[in-house]
Amino acid sequence: MRAALALLALYSSLACATPAPAYPGFKLLWSDSFSGAAGDTPDQKKWNIITDVQTNGEVQNYSKSNKNLQISGGDTVQLVPFKSPKGTWTSARIESKEAFTPPQGKLTMFEAAIRFGDTPAVNKQGIWPAFWLLGDAVHHGTPWPRCGELDIMETVNGLPAAYGTTHCGNGEQGGPCNEPIGRGAAVPLLDYGWHTWTLQIDRTNASGDWKDEVIRWLVDGNVFHQIRGSDIGDQGIWGTLVHSPMFIILNVAVGGNWPGAPNSLTADGYGSMMEVEYVAVYTSS
């Protein structure tokens, strides 16, 4: 079994994996570069492996099986959707054990290097990979979207676009984050290859006023979306996004309200996976 997984992992090991990069003026707070043998489970001192979450109309069941979630052997982790002979879907979701609160006066960055399997878009209907943050308050009884959510990167159905989105508010329709759709922007996804996705939470404004704080979304170092506290217009709601602890999530959903259900052409396996080279959290020195 291990030998078979190692052969499959060659799909990823052709890339030259690297640890989380060092950035001048920033301190690395936390990271994972997914070292280990092919078929291993991600470091469970850093990650919770989720099996009991199913939301947004998704059809998959999340699994701990290394068929769905494995260290590749090439210093990456692979989250792989599979369809059983009976037509049921399984996939993978991991959540960081640690939650991170951006400190005042600092610029905090959440970053991952990600690529996707090369199955064409016509065979990715319903496939929904994501890299995102969720407010730790959800673990203490605060419902969504009041807990706050920042989607760093989502893409659906293999289409040539990715999205950065904010979810917030007191559960009302619309509101400052246009719920349930969210408040965000798209960026072209030119290929399925390696790209670096970054969320910056910037609390370095000289005024110290929450309305001047900024959240920025970047791909390969280029800003494609940003919002300010003044755009949200509510200090308490802004605080759920910028002043409160959030944990990191990597997952590949199948189906759901946004992408729609998979169809007869939807392909499972490594061609529909999300592969991650590193995840890191930084703060300015």
Secondary structure in CASP SS format (residue, H / E / C, confidence):
PFRMAT SS
TARGET T0000
AUTHOR 0000-0000-0000
METHOD secondary structure of the structure
MODEL  1
M C 1.00
R H 1.00
A H 1.00
A H 1.00
L H 1.00
A H 1.00
L H 1.00
L H 1.00
A H 1.00
L H 1.00
Y H 1.00
S H 1.00
S H 1.00
L C 1.00
A C 1.00
C C 1.00
A C 1.00
T C 1.00
P C 1.00
A C 1.00
P C 1.00
A C 1.00
Y C 1.00
P C 1.00
G C 1.00
F E 1.00
K E 1.00
L E 1.00
L E 1.00
W E 1.00
S E 1.00
D E 1.00
S C 1.00
F C 1.00
S C 1.00
G C 1.00
A C 1.00
A C 1.00
G C 1.00
D C 1.00
T C 1.00
P C 1.00
D C 1.00
Q C 1.00
K C 1.00
K C 1.00
W E 1.00
N E 1.00
I E 1.00
I C 1.00
T C 1.00
D C 1.00
V C 1.00
Q C 1.00
T C 1.00
N C 1.00
G C 1.00
E E 1.00
V C 1.00
Q C 1.00
N E 1.00
Y E 1.00
S C 1.00
K C 1.00
S C 1.00
N C 1.00
K C 1.00
N C 1.00
L E 1.00
Q E 1.00
I E 1.00
S C 1.00
G C 1.00
G C 1.00
D C 1.00
T C 1.00
V E 1.00
Q E 1.00
L E 1.00
V C 1.00
P C 1.00
F E 1.00
K E 1.00
S C 1.00
P C 1.00
K C 1.00
G C 1.00
T C 1.00
W E 1.00
T E 1.00
S E 1.00
A C 1.00
R E 1.00
I E 1.00
E E 1.00
S E 1.00
K E 1.00
E E 1.00
A E 1.00
F E 1.00
T C 1.00
P C 1.00
P C 1.00
Q C 1.00
G C 1.00
K C 1.00
L E 1.00
T E 1.00
M E 1.00
F E 1.00
E E 1.00
A E 1.00
A E 1.00
I E 1.00
R E 1.00
F E 1.00
G C 1.00
D C 1.00
T C 1.00
P C 1.00
A H 1.00
V H 1.00
N H 1.00
K C 1.00
Q C 1.00
G C 1.00
I E 1.00
W E 1.00
P E 1.00
A E 1.00
F E 1.00
W E 1.00
L E 1.00
L E 1.00
G E 1.00
D H 1.00
A H 1.00
V H 1.00
H H 1.00
H H 1.00
G C 1.00
T C 1.00
P C 1.00
W C 1.00
P C 1.00
R C 1.00
C C 1.00
G C 1.00
E E 1.00
L E 1.00
D E 1.00
I E 1.00
M E 1.00
E E 1.00
T C 1.00
V C 1.00
N C 1.00
G C 1.00
L C 1.00
P C 1.00
A E 1.00
A E 1.00
Y E 1.00
G E 1.00
T E 1.00
T E 1.00
H E 1.00
C C 1.00
G C 1.00
N C 1.00
G C 1.00
E C 1.00
Q C 1.00
G E 1.00
G H 1.00
P H 1.00
C H 1.00
N C 1.00
E E 1.00
P C 1.00
I C 1.00
G C 1.00
R E 1.00
G E 1.00
A E 1.00
A E 1.00
V E 1.00
P E 1.00
L C 1.00
L C 1.00
D C 1.00
Y C 1.00
G C 1.00
W C 1.00
H E 1.00
T E 1.00
W E 1.00
T E 1.00
L E 1.00
Q E 1.00
I E 1.00
D E 1.00
R C 1.00
T C 1.00
N C 1.00
A C 1.00
S C 1.00
G C 1.00
D C 1.00
W H 1.00
K H 1.00
D H 1.00
E C 1.00
V E 1.00
I E 1.00
R E 1.00
W E 1.00
L E 1.00
V E 1.00
D C 1.00
G C 1.00
N E 1.00
V E 1.00
F E 1.00
H E 1.00
Q E 1.00
I E 1.00
R E 1.00
G H 1.00
S H 1.00
D H 1.00
I H 1.00
G C 1.00
D C 1.00
Q H 1.00
G H 1.00
I H 1.00
W H 1.00
G H 1.00
T H 1.00
L H 1.00
V H 1.00
H C 1.00
S C 1.00
P C 1.00
M E 1.00
F E 1.00
I E 1.00
I E 1.00
L E 1.00
N E 1.00
V E 1.00
A E 1.00
V E 1.00
G E 1.00
G C 1.00
N C 1.00
W C 1.00
P C 1.00
G C 1.00
A C 1.00
P C 1.00
N C 1.00
S C 1.00
L C 1.00
T C 1.00
A C 1.00
D C 1.00
G C 1.00
Y H 1.00
G H 1.00
S H 1.00
M C 1.00
M E 1.00
E E 1.00
V E 1.00
E E 1.00
Y E 1.00
V E 1.00
A E 1.00
V E 1.00
Y E 1.00
T E 1.00
S E 1.00
S C 1.00
END
